[in-house]
């Protein structure tokens, strides 16, 4: 039995203009999966609710200098709408994100 998608663990800029902040700059996104030419990602945000869905609070795991303390629900987007790789997510935080993403339809 083959996997439906390839698991990823990357932080990249979300270059989709619909996901920019109010100042017109991109948010960082946590990439969790890849299928074909599309990535499954969660964008870092300040908002408690994104499109009527409660965002995941990451407060205990993030260092104090990180400005965004929440992530949005997962979404699929073309790989060309993401910037260069910026880093990786810690293992403890990655597990929390995977559990959160399981609530949503793939």
C-alpha positions in Angstrom: 0.0 0.0 0.0 1.5 3.3 -1.0 1.3 6.7 0.7 -1.2 9.2 -0.5 1.3 12.0 0.0 4.9 12.7 1.1 5.3 14.0 4.6 7.3 17.3 4.9 8.6 19.4 7.7 9.5 22.8 6.4 8.9 26.5 7.1 8.5 28.7 4.0 7.0 32.1 3.1 3.4 31.9 1.8 3.6 34.1 -1.3 -0.2 33.9 -2.1 -1.5 37.5 -2.1 -4.8 36.3 -0.5 -2.8 35.2 2.6 -0.7 38.4 3.1 -1.0 40.4 6.4 -2.6 43.8 6.6 0.7 45.5 5.7 1.1 43.5 2.5 3.9 41.2 3.5 3.7 37.3 3.5 3.2 35.2 6.5 5.4 32.1 7.2 3.7 28.7 6.6 4.5 25.3 8.0 4.5 22.7 5.3 3.3 19.3 6.5 2.7 17.3 3.3 3.3 17.2 -0.5 1.2 15.6 -3.2 2.2 16.1 -6.8 2.9 19.8 -7.2 0.8 20.9 -4.2 1.8 21.5 -0.5 -0.4 21.1 2.6 0.3 24.0 4.8 -0.7 25.9 8.0 0.0 29.7 8.0 1.2 31.4 11.2 -1.3 34.0 12.3 -2.5 36.3 15.2 -6.2 35.6 14.6 -8.1 33.3 17.0 -10.5 32.3 14.3 -9.7 31.9 10.6 -12.7 31.6 8.3 -14.9 30.7 11.3 -12.6 27.9 12.5 -10.6 28.1 15.7 -6.8 28.3 15.0 -4.3 26.2 17.0 -2.5 28.0 19.8 1.2 27.3 19.9 2.1 29.4 22.9 4.1 26.9 25.1 6.4 25.6 22.3 7.4 28.9 20.6 10.2 31.2 21.8 9.2 34.7 22.9 10.6 36.5 19.8 8.3 34.7 17.4 5.5 37.2 16.6 2.8 34.7 15.5 1.4 32.5 18.3 -1.2 30.5 16.3 -1.6 28.6 13.1 -4.5 28.5 10.7 -6.4 25.4 9.6 -4.6 23.4 6.9 -5.0 24.2 3.2 -3.6 22.8 -0.1 -1.8 25.2 -2.4 0.5 25.0 -5.5 4.2 24.7 -4.6 5.0 27.8 -6.7 3.1 30.0 -4.2 5.7 29.3 -1.5 9.1 30.9 -1.1 12.5 29.3 -0.2 12.9 26.9 2.7 13.6 28.8 6.0 13.9 26.0 8.5 12.3 23.0 10.3 9.7 22.7 13.0 10.7 21.1 16.3 9.5 17.5 16.8 7.2 18.2 19.7 5.5 21.1 17.9 5.2 19.0 14.7 3.3 16.3 16.6 0.8 18.9 17.9 0.2 20.2 14.3 -0.3 16.8 12.9 -3.0 16.0 15.6 -4.7 19.4 14.8 -4.7 18.7 11.0 -6.3 15.3 11.5 -9.6 17.1 12.5 -9.9 18.4 8.9 -10.8 16.6 5.7 -7.8 15.8 3.6 
